[in-house]
Amino acid sequence: MASIWTALYPQHSGVTRFDDVLPADAKTAAEVFHDAGFRTAGIWRNGWVESYFGFGQGFDVYTRPSFRSAPMQLRRENRR
């Protein structure tokens, strides 16, 4: 995941094991967009990209959605 988010090989990002953390100096795509003036939001479910692994860098909002179903008033009937 670190390689995908930073475009760096593991030996360059420093993330080579499951418990490694993305270093603060590794520049993510979210940081590039944020620096260019975009507002950024990260919505994740994969535990390997939890913010404590460093993947929240550059996001204005970085959150994991709840596992609740959408309220009935937001659901649509399947048209098939």
C-alpha positions as a Markdown table, in Angstrom:
| # | Residue | x | y | z |
|---|---|---|---|---|
| 1 | Met | 0.0 | 0.0 | 0.0 |
| 2 | Ala | 2.9 | 2.4 | 0.8 |
| 3 | Ser | 4.2 | 2.0 | -2.8 |
| 4 | Ile | 0.9 | 2.6 | -4.3 |
| 5 | Trp | 0.3 | 5.8 | -2.2 |
| 6 | Thr | 3.8 | 7.2 | -2.7 |
| 7 | Ala | 5.0 | 5.8 | -6.0 |
| 8 | Leu | 8.2 | 4.7 | -4.2 |
| 9 | Tyr | 9.7 | 1.2 | -4.0 |
| 10 | Pro | 9.6 | -0.3 | -0.5 |
| 11 | Gln | 13.4 | 0.2 | 0.0 |
| 12 | His | 12.9 | 4.0 | -0.7 |
| 13 | Ser | 9.7 | 4.5 | 1.4 |
| 14 | Gly | 11.1 | 2.5 | 4.3 |
| 15 | Val | 8.0 | 0.3 | 4.5 |
| 16 | Thr | 9.2 | -3.3 | 4.1 |
| 17 | Arg | 7.3 | -5.0 | 6.9 |
| 18 | Phe | 3.7 | -5.2 | 8.0 |
| 19 | Asp | 4.3 | -3.1 | 11.1 |
| 20 | Asp | 6.4 | -0.3 | 9.4 |
| 21 | Val | 5.0 | 3.2 | 9.3 |
| 22 | Leu | 5.1 | 5.5 | 6.3 |
| 23 | Pro | 7.7 | 8.2 | 7.2 |
| 24 | Ala | 6.6 | 11.8 | 7.4 |
| 25 | Asp | 9.0 | 12.8 | 4.6 |
| 26 | Ala | 7.4 | 10.4 | 2.1 |
| 27 | Lys | 5.1 | 12.5 | -0.1 |
| 28 | Thr | 1.7 | 11.0 | -0.8 |
| 29 | Ala | -0.6 | 11.9 | -3.7 |
| 30 | Ala | -3.0 | 13.5 | -1.1 |
| 31 | Glu | -0.2 | 15.8 | 0.0 |
| 32 | Val | 0.5 | 16.9 | -3.6 |
| 33 | Phe | -3.1 | 17.7 | -4.2 |
| 34 | His | -3.4 | 19.5 | -0.8 |
| 35 | Asp | -0.3 | 21.6 | -1.6 |
| 36 | Ala | -1.9 | 22.5 | -4.9 |
| 37 | Gly | -4.9 | 24.0 | -3.1 |
| 38 | Phe | -7.3 | 21.1 | -3.2 |
| 39 | Arg | -9.4 | 20.0 | -0.2 |
| 40 | Thr | -8.7 | 16.3 | 0.3 |
| 41 | Ala | -10.7 | 13.5 | 2.0 |
| 42 | Gly | -9.7 | 9.9 | 2.5 |
| 43 | Ile | -12.4 | 7.3 | 3.2 |
| 44 | Trp | -10.9 | 3.9 | 3.9 |
| 45 | Arg | -11.9 | 0.5 | 5.2 |
| 46 | Asn | -8.6 | -1.4 | 4.7 |
| 47 | Gly | -7.0 | -1.5 | 8.2 |
| 48 | Trp | -3.5 | -1.5 | 6.6 |
| 49 | Val | -4.1 | 2.1 | 5.6 |
| 50 | Glu | -5.1 | 3.3 | 9.1 |
| 51 | Ser | -3.8 | 6.8 | 9.9 |
| 52 | Tyr | -1.4 | 5.5 | 12.6 |
| 53 | Phe | 0.5 | 3.8 | 9.7 |
| 54 | Gly | 1.0 | 7.3 | 8.2 |
| 55 | Phe | -1.5 | 7.1 | 5.4 |
| 56 | Gly | -3.5 | 10.1 | 6.6 |
| 57 | Gln | -0.8 | 12.5 | 5.5 |
| 58 | Gly | -2.2 | 15.3 | 3.3 |
| 59 | Phe | -5.8 | 14.6 | 3.9 |
| 60 | Asp | -8.1 | 17.3 | 5.4 |
| 61 | Val | -10.4 | 14.5 | 6.5 |
| 62 | Tyr | -9.3 | 10.9 | 6.8 |
| 63 | Thr | -12.0 | 8.6 | 8.2 |
| 64 | Arg | -13.3 | 5.1 | 8.2 |
| 65 | Pro | -17.1 | 4.9 | 7.5 |
| 66 | Ser | -19.3 | 3.1 | 10.0 |
| 67 | Phe | -20.6 | -0.3 | 9.2 |
| 68 | Arg | -24.2 | 0.8 | 9.6 |
| 69 | Ser | -26.6 | 0.5 | 6.6 |
| 70 | Ala | -27.8 | 3.7 | 5.0 |
| 71 | Pro | -31.1 | 5.0 | 6.4 |
| 72 | Met | -34.2 | 3.9 | 4.5 |
| 73 | Gln | -34.9 | 7.3 | 3.2 |
| 74 | Leu | -31.5 | 7.3 | 1.4 |
| 75 | Arg | -31.9 | 3.8 | -0.2 |
| 76 | Arg | -33.2 | 3.2 | -3.7 |
| 77 | Glu | -35.1 | 0.2 | -5.0 |
| 78 | Asn | -33.1 | -2.0 | -7.3 |
| 79 | Arg | -34.5 | -1.3 | -10.8 |
| 80 | Arg | -33.5 | -4.7 | -12.2 |
